[in-house]
Amino acid sequence: MTLCPIALAVGCKKCALFSVCPVKGVIGDYKPESKTPAKKTASEKK
């Protein structure tokens, strides 16, 4: 549930305080990208 008024209006990533916001994932709509790397196929390993 998004509680931040800026995240409601424009989204976390467009907020001026995005880089310093400690609660963007708690009260905002920020979803971190998955940190697991994609599996490489046999053709990419060469």
N, CA and C of each residue as an Amber inpcrd file, in Angstrom:
protein
   138
   0.8450000  -1.1710000   0.0000000   0.0000000   0.0000000   0.0000000
   0.8920000   1.2360000   0.0000000   0.6720000   2.1130000  -0.9410000
   1.4770000   3.3220000  -1.0650000   0.9140000   4.4260000  -0.1740000
   1.7430000   4.9160000   0.7350000   1.3350000   5.9630000   1.6620000
   1.9620000   7.3170000   1.3400000   3.0680000   7.3200000   0.6380000
   3.7770000   8.5590000   0.3420000   2.9890000   9.3780000  -0.6850000
   2.7400000  10.6510000  -0.3970000   1.9590000  11.4720000  -1.3360000
   2.6820000  11.7000000  -2.6650000   3.9960000  11.7470000  -2.6560000
   4.7440000  11.9280000  -3.9070000   4.6820000  10.6610000  -4.7460000
   4.8090000   9.5070000  -4.1000000   4.7170000   8.2350000  -4.8250000
   3.3190000   8.0390000  -5.4050000   2.3210000   8.5130000  -4.6970000
   0.9570000   8.4360000  -5.2240000   0.7920000   9.3140000  -6.4560000
   1.4070000  10.4890000  -6.4520000   1.2350000  11.4460000  -7.5450000
   2.0720000  11.0930000  -8.7770000   3.3730000  10.8400000  -8.5820000
   4.2550000  10.6430000  -9.7390000   5.0500000   9.3450000  -9.7090000
   5.1180000   8.6760000  -8.5700000   5.8940000   7.4450000  -8.4550000
   7.2320000   7.7070000  -7.7830000   7.7660000   6.6940000  -7.1720000
   9.0210000   6.8270000  -6.4270000  10.1860000   7.2530000  -7.3200000
  10.3310000   6.6430000  -8.4810000  11.4990000   6.9120000  -9.3140000
  11.5370000   8.3360000  -9.8430000  10.4120000   9.0350000  -9.9030000
  10.3860000  10.4190000 -10.3790000  10.5250000  11.4200000  -9.2390000
  10.5630000  10.9650000  -8.0170000  10.6690000  11.8330000  -6.8540000
  12.0750000  12.4210000  -6.7560000  12.1690000  13.6780000  -6.3380000
  13.4610000  14.3450000  -6.1790000  14.2820000  13.7380000  -5.0430000
  13.6360000  13.1340000  -4.0760000  14.3320000  12.5580000  -2.9230000
  14.5570000  11.0480000  -3.0490000  14.3620000  10.4780000  -4.2250000
  14.4550000   9.0240000  -4.4290000  15.7790000   8.4440000  -3.9460000
  16.8810000   9.0870000  -4.2780000  18.1990000   8.5330000  -3.9390000
  18.4840000   8.5170000  -2.4450000  17.8420000   9.3720000  -1.6710000
  18.1230000   9.4310000  -0.2400000  16.9690000   8.9100000   0.6270000
  15.8780000   8.5260000   0.0120000  14.7110000   8.0820000   0.7790000
  14.9600000   6.7080000   1.4060000  14.9300000   6.6050000   2.7260000
  15.1900000   5.3210000   3.3730000  13.9780000   4.3890000   3.4090000
  12.7920000   4.8930000   3.1130000  11.5860000   4.0690000   3.2250000
  10.8150000   3.9480000   1.9030000  11.5210000   4.1010000   0.7760000
  10.8400000   4.0620000  -0.5130000  10.1700000   2.7130000  -0.7810000
  10.6800000   1.6460000  -0.2360000  10.0660000   0.3350000  -0.4090000
   8.9950000   0.0420000   0.6270000   8.9330000   0.8570000   1.6850000
   7.9670000   0.6360000   2.7600000   6.7010000   1.4620000   2.5410000
   6.8640000   2.7730000   2.3410000   5.6860000   3.6290000   2.1650000
   5.4620000   4.0440000   0.7170000   6.4740000   3.7890000  -0.1390000
   6.3630000   4.1610000  -1.5450000   6.0110000   2.9680000  -2.4200000
   6.1660000   3.1420000  -3.7360000   5.8210000   2.0790000  -4.6670000
   7.0590000   1.4410000  -5.2970000   8.2460000   1.6780000  -4.7310000
   9.4900000   1.1710000  -5.2950000   9.5960000  -0.3330000  -5.1250000
   9.8920000  -1.0100000  -6.2350000  10.1350000  -2.4550000  -6.2200000
  11.5430000  -2.6780000  -6.7700000  12.4620000  -3.1750000  -5.9480000
  13.8290000  -3.3720000  -6.4350000  13.8690000  -4.4290000  -7.5380000
  14.8070000  -4.2510000  -8.4820000  14.9780000  -5.2310000  -9.5490000
  15.5500000  -6.5040000  -8.9570000  15.2400000  -7.6400000  -9.5770000
  15.7650000  -8.9040000  -9.0660000  17.2770000  -8.9160000  -9.2420000
  17.9640000  -9.3690000  -8.2400000  19.4200000  -9.3440000  -8.2550000
  20.0060000 -10.6600000  -8.7470000  19.1800000 -11.6210000  -9.0810000
  19.6790000 -12.8850000  -9.5930000  19.9720000 -12.7410000 -11.0770000
  21.1830000 -13.0640000 -11.4820000  21.5170000 -12.9300000 -12.8980000
  20.8040000 -13.9880000 -13.7320000  20.4980000 -13.6260000 -14.9580000
  19.8300000 -14.5660000 -15.8590000  20.8100000 -15.6780000 -16.2190000
  20.2960000 -16.8710000 -16.4000000  21.1480000 -17.9950000 -16.7750000
  21.6420000 -17.8000000 -18.1920000  22.9290000 -18.0940000 -18.3850000
  23.5180000 -17.9640000 -19.7180000  23.3070000 -19.2510000 -20.4920000
  23.0420000 -19.1000000 -21.7520000  22.8810000 -20.2780000 -22.6100000
  24.2550000 -20.7020000 -23.1040000  24.3340000 -21.8540000 -23.7230000
  25.6080000 -22.3820000 -24.1990000  26.2320000 -21.4610000 -25.2470000
  25.4110000 -20.7940000 -26.0690000  25.9570000 -19.9150000 -27.1000000
  26.5290000 -18.6420000 -26.4970000  26.0180000 -18.1820000 -25.3680000
  26.5400000 -16.9670000 -24.7350000  27.8380000 -17.2230000 -23.9900000
  28.1010000 -18.4650000 -23.5940000  29.3040000 -18.7820000 -22.8320000
  30.5570000 -18.7680000 -23.6970000  30.4170000 -18.9070000 -24.9920000
  31.5830000 -19.0100000 -25.8910000  32.2710000 -17.7100000 -26.0460000
